[in-house]
Amino acid sequence: MRVFAFLDTNVLLHYRFFADVDWAAQLRADAVTLVFAPVVLSELDQHKWSGGRRERSRAKAVLKKLDLLGLSAAATNVRPRMSAVAIVTEPSDAVFAQYRLDPRVADDRLLASLLS
């Protein structure tokens, strides 16, 4: 069974580097696709320039790794049993309205990406 895991910005900034985690084992799946929502990529870009030195450095490292992987709408292999994909567009206004989510709230934007 393949699992799709939507990572939050805090996971990327404050825990083990995403490429070093055996997500398939952690999630008890045959394979895992890490999904990077637009809001997460935007927040990482913001953290490159603001926040503490550690957050700036980590955001830059994560974005560099994603760039080296060639992260796009097509899944790219990260390691055995793990791939990554980017959602390239923000969710539609209809998704926010349907689930009563606020597009100004980052967590709601992440949920809307997951739902759409």
N, C-alpha and C positions, 0 to 999 in steps of 0.2 A: 504494500500500500504506500502510495506517495502522499506526503503531507506538505501543505503549503503553510509556511510560517511567516507571519508579518512581524518584523522586528521593530520595536519602538526605539526612538533615538537614544533614550537612556541606556538601553541594553548595549547599544553600539559604543557609547561613550564611557561607560563605567564598569563593564564586566569584561570577561575574556574576549579577545579579538574574535570577531564572528567567524573568520576562516579557520581558526584553531579549535573550534568546538565541533565535536562529532554530533551534529544535530540529529542525524538518523538514530543514533544510539540514545540520545537524550529524550527524543520523542517516540522511541520504540516504533520506528517506521522503517520500511525497506529503503526509502529514499526521501529526501527533503528538498524542497525548493524554497529558498529564502526570497521573500517578496519585499521589495523596497518601494514604499509608497511615496508619492511626490512630496508629501508633508515631511517625511523623514529626511529625504535628500535636501529639502529646503532648510530644515533645522540644522543639519550637519553643516551646510554651507554657512549659515549664520554663526555657528559655533567656531568655525575657522577663524573668525575675526573678533569674537567677543567671548567673555567668560575668562576663567582661569587659564593659566599656561597649559596645564595638563589637558583640559577640555579642548583647547585650540589645537594642541599637538595631536590628540587622539582623533578629532574630527578630520584633520588634514590626512592622517594615516588611513582612516577608513575610506575617505573619498579617493585617495590615491589608489588603494587596493581595488576599489570598484572600477576606477578608470582603467587600471591595468587588466582587469578581467574583461573589459569591454561591455560593462553592464548596459543592457538595452531591453527592449520589449521581448526579445528572443532569449530564452534561457541559455545561460552560459555555465559551463562546468567549473566548480570551485575546487572540489576534491571528490574522491570516490563517494558515491551516494548522496552528493550535495551539489545543487545548482543554485543559481541566483537569477532573478529577473526583476526588471524595473517596470512599474506602472508609469506610463509616460504622460497620462492626462489626469487632471483632477476629476473627482466624481462630479456627476451632473447635479444641478440644483434640485432635480426631481428626487435624487437619492437622499439628499439632506432633508427635504421636505417630508418624504415618505416615512423616514425613521426619526423625525423631529430632532435632527442634529444641527448644530450651529457651525457653519463653515469658518467662523472666526476662531474656533477652539481646535487646537492641534489634535487632541485625542479624538474629537468628533470627525476631523478630516481623515484620520487613520481608520476609524471605524467605517466611514463612508467608502473608503478605498476597498476595504475588505468586503463590504456588502455589495459593491458594484462589481 
